[in-house]
Amino acid sequence: MKPPRQIRIGNDTLTLQARSAGDGSYELRIGMQTVRLEAGPMNNSGFWFIAADGIRHRAWAAMLGSDLQIRVDGHTWVLGSADPEHGDTAATEDPTEVTAPMTGTVVDVLCTVGDTIAKDQDVIVLNAMKMEHRLTAACDGKISEISVEAGSTVEAGDILARLAR
Amino acid sequence: MTESGAPFRRVLVANRGEIACRVLRGVREVGAAGVAVYSDADQGARHVQIAEAAVALGAPEPAASYLDIDKLIAAARDTGCDAIHPGYGFLAENADFVRATEKAGLVFIGPTVEAMEALGDKRAAKSVAKAAGVPCVPCFDGVDASDDDMREAARRLGFPVLIKASAGGGGRGMRVVTAEADFLAALTAARREAKQAFCDDAVLVERFVQPARHIEVQVIGDGDGGVIALGERECSIQRRHQKLLEESPSPFVSDDLRQRLESAAVSLAREVRYRNAGTVEFLVDEAGDFRFLEVNTRLQVEHPVTELVTGVDLVHLQLWLAAGRSLANLLPEGRPALRGHALEARICAEDPQHNFLPAAGRLAVCVEPEGPGVRVDSGFGQGDEIPAHYDSLLAKVIVHASDRAAAVQRMQLALKDAAWLGLPTTTDLIARVVEHTAFKSGDLRTDFLAVHPELLAGNGDPPDTVLQAAALAGAFHSTSSANSSPTASTASPWDLHDDFRLSGAGS
């Protein structure tokens, strides 16, 4: 998957573009700004660039779900994608769904359909990577559906329960 | 000893990930052949690649693979092994596994069944400690106790209390309970987690001591009463009762305290005529008073810091001791002097911003640090899939320098130069910890992350250089995209965004 062309910074959406200027330098468009700088690949799958400070910076990038995970000068950032073709994660998060953050086994379901629960209340206990994780409700509501039981194996992203607000 | 002068001819390493790689290297260094085992989720894993032989165990679930005693014994027999090394975790402290190994005529590279049972079980270990005159954290052992008995005992100990799996380790089956109202729910959860992780739901409850430091002593014994302590490790920087950053020596431990800790650990190990590497864990309070916590009758995750400051190879020692050599023969000078300072950072596929939720997936970028005084023990490389079935440890970055300040600087640079991407990791968090003034001044405690919550915050708004790198990522993304197919990832590294064409790159 290609890195997103649009990322979210706070409430803003920023468009990112890069093109080679042909002489070892690149022209970058970051939102309304245009920057020209020297850059090139490294043989360890990263790349380098010389920023306005005159310093050679090293970076690596990977996709983390639909977001861009980028490591520059020893710090890692996750930039949310606002790219329609990647799926805008902010737009797809539904607080009435309790989803599995990763593959695992349900060890306990703490509510039944019809229960009134509060935001942050534990709904499901999931065992993943040998640890128990408590999955909580993202909003107040009433449990309208529970699609798993103790022992169910679930995949990352599976909807395990739904709430009605 | 074999005719070739190796302690064993062929050793099965009943583990996976970084520790299987570490042990396989040790096995091969002493002249034996190494046999790996792997589940379906670990086909082609690094530990499989570096072994002289490898045996498939089957389905990824630990119970069907790395915890299946019959399969492991059969694998050892079928490949002509004469010994089994358990690594840590999985069956490393399972006495039934030791029995099965010995029954099959193989040597278990670890303690005897008796010593393991006397020390490996947290309840039993406390009575050994008491017999050896070592002070213990006040606790209720919970033998045959009902849930109400446990709650009553917790009330007598005084909240907060810590519920712990008797067979436990690695933070699993462990719960801190601050109020009586929460006790029964926590007890149920701890039992369930213990049952799942160790096939044993026995738990004990002890007083939760805080602030405290976690300081442990590495011991090594030959089973004939020879026991040597190899200094201490401080492992106070933890998340979820699991260690994150360890060091040796401890910045808190004076020569006098070290002598007392070592002597307590040695007398405890002597009490059971301990053979093998082992770790005696203590909680140490601000006054320097220490209380025994538990013994780990195996190699520890953090063993490399001890190796770096003592110059011994603990895996070699384990192998030779299991083959019957004495400590007088292996370490005739006794305890080596401690040289310099070592730190170990655990790089785990976990998200510190989301309560350390572990993540599985493809390790899209893996750049390990290198240089003088830098050691990396890892089990995965770039492009490897990190399965969801096992623990989240990707690599350990271990540094050694002449003193603590130099070791901290070396760790800062090692982490800065490294990259593990495609998954959230603990890398940045540990980098922030080692740069923190409290850490630098040696002011450590087991709730360090809770006391310094700013360490868990993200990096804030990205500076210009990060946005520039993000824009450039479009130009250089070829091998780093997590979900790309093999064809896509071998496409031109100059594969730019649609709007742009790269001149002169043939695209």
Interface residues (C-beta under 8 A of the other chain):
Chain A: M1 K2 P3 R5 I7 I9 G10 L14 L16 Q17 A18 R19 S20 G22 Y26 L28 R29 I30 V35 L37 A39 P41 N44 S45 G46 F47 F49 A51 A52 D53 H57 A59 W60 A61 A62 M63 L64 L68 Q69 I70 R71 V72 D73 G74 H75 T76 W77 V78 L79 P101 M102 T103 G104 V107 D108 V125 N127 A128 M129 K130 M131 E132 H133 A156
Chain B: P62 G170 G171 R172 A189 R192 E193 Q196 A197 R240 H354 N355 L357 P358 A359 A360 A364 V365 V367 Q382 A388 H389 Y390 D391 S392 L415 K416 D417 A419 L421 G422 L423 P424 T425 T427 D428 A431 N459 D461 P462 D464 T465 V466 L467 Q468 A469 A470 A471 L472 A473 G474 A475 F476 H477 S478 T479 S480 S481 A482 N483 S484 P493 W494 D495 L496 H497 D499 F500 R501 L502 S503 G504 A505
